[in-house]
């Protein structure tokens, strides 16, 4: 009996040891050798793998960075998305080729190669062979060419993101291949050229499980207004931003009752916004800006009580503001963007109730009355633009009492008076400030001293009759400064050249005097006109490489003297020049960019200037001295005008070609031309705000 008992215990012990040994072996090498070799072959075809794939060694591929396995040891997940932001993205991006050895990963369900840099290679056709794949993300990885229709074989796919970072590197003639993906829930083809894919809506209509559809900037132009049957009613997100539909809103849209996010901005939609909008009662984000809608905002908007983002900017809408923002939205609204319409009314009685508001742009409308001091209670507010309206009255410290998060404040072109104590320290740190044509003076605003991060400051025509204090010129973060049309006195400081981020400097129509010191070399716009500056032209103009980026230069109506330096002709970006009404002398420089600036009025009322393009000829004595070229015969004049034409053609196509090929720049350009200086920094901030908002929504 004892012997039998001992044998039983021995057998049990042996089985335990064998199990322990086998389990240890499985832990040390869980993944299958064939799949491990496939991953190593894939790694060998990539470049820039030293850091991100440093863990890809040893027997157990299931422990490698970015690799996930199931309980049996099969590789089911490969997540190699570049995790770094755009600043460091290229430094850490994987590139090279995508080896077909990946086909050995027959159990693969999740493949993410997004935000890498594959240098414009084609999307491999073999990716369509992963029958078990449920998640595929190739976004922002610099692929090009046609999207292979083989992706239509991914019968299990639920999430598909092929979006690009720039327009039209990838394309698809049609989307027929999509119709086989019956399980698809998320589809993003943003920035893919679909201009010939007239079947896009019919293909989408074959995807009954689809909940997210993003087709931003795809060159789409065809949008049927009717569908016999609407099958994709599970849709919660529809993003068609920046296409070319030029149509009325389609009727099938109102069948998508599950929508929570709808962006139809910048598409040329026209006509009234129909009352049917009110059927989309689940909407949280509604963006219809940059279209040609007209009429009033439909009364049915009162049904959209879940809205947290309402963006109707730059249309032709009119009516009362109170009807546009019904009471049931007040507690939910985070972003309200109505700029560029014909809306009217005042803000009293409702604005202070938008307690969760972060973004408010009511600029360029017909609002009037006072700005209620209750706006100072909106403690979440970060962006506030009420410019280009008819607001009036006093703005006091109470208006800003709790605005601790505010970074943009623009009240320009209203009849407002800012009255704050000289010792007032605001609760915010602003980056963008605009008070154009409001009354801030006569003293220079002392509260600006507390603002350490100002990037754009517009205090033009604000009744300031004072010298700019020395501390102000230490604002190293300033990029845009406009103090024009005031009565500012004094001299420009020698430290001005150290404001290295400054690219727009507008000081025209003041009472500034003295010599102009060296200027920041990155300036693109410089306007010192209608002051009392004297002495030679700014030394930065004559320096090699000085002001090499300047596009607009206006030094007119001063007391500058001396010659115009020949180096001004090397300013290859210069498109606007005005040196009139000074005391300049000598030959007008020629060559390069000056060949495109032939308006004689540029140099008018400088009695001692001579040479083309003005009629005053230079004497032979002047011809033989200095570094100026004379146009003494027809051949030289012919070259002069030929250079003018070439300069215009090159300059035109550099600008127009970019606008033609890159839609996002095109939009920015046409926005800029609409009251350029007042809008450009607002649009930049708006774009940043929208990107932040979209990132929050996607996370």
Secondary structure, 3 states (H helix, E strand, C coil): CHHHHHHHHHHHHHHHHHHHHHHHHHHHCCCCHHHHHHHHHHHHCEECCCCCCCCCCCCCHHHCCCEEECCCCCEEEEECCCCCCCCCHHHHCCEECCCHHHHHCCCCCEEECCCCCCCCCECCHHHHHCCCCCEEECCCCCCEEECCHHHHHCCCCCEEECCCCCCCCEECCCCHHHHHCCCCCEEECCCCECCCCCCHHHHHCCCCCCCEEECCCCCCCCCCCCCCCCCCCCCCEEECCCCCCCCCCCHHHHHCCCCCEEECCCCCCEECCCHHHHHCCCCCEEECCCCEEEEECCHHHHHCCCCCEEECCCCEEEEEHHHHCCHHHCCCCCEEECCCCEEEECCCCCHHHCCCCCEEECCCCEEEECCCHHHHHCCCCCEEECCCCEEEEEECHHHHCCCCCCCEEECCCCEEEECCCCCCCCCCCCCEEECCCCECCCCCCHHHHHCCCCCEEECCCCCCCCECCHHHHHCCCCCEEECCCCCCEECCCHHHHHCCCCCEEECCCCEEEECCCCCCCCCCEEECCCCEEEECCCHHHHCCCCCCCCCEEECCCCEEEEECCHHHHHCCCCCEEECCCCEEEEECCCCHHHHHCCCHHHHCCCCEEECCCCCCCCCHHHHCCCCCCCCCCHHHHHHHHHHHHHHHHHHHHHHHHHHHHCHHHHHHHHHHHCCHHHHHHHHHHHHHHHHHHHHHHHC
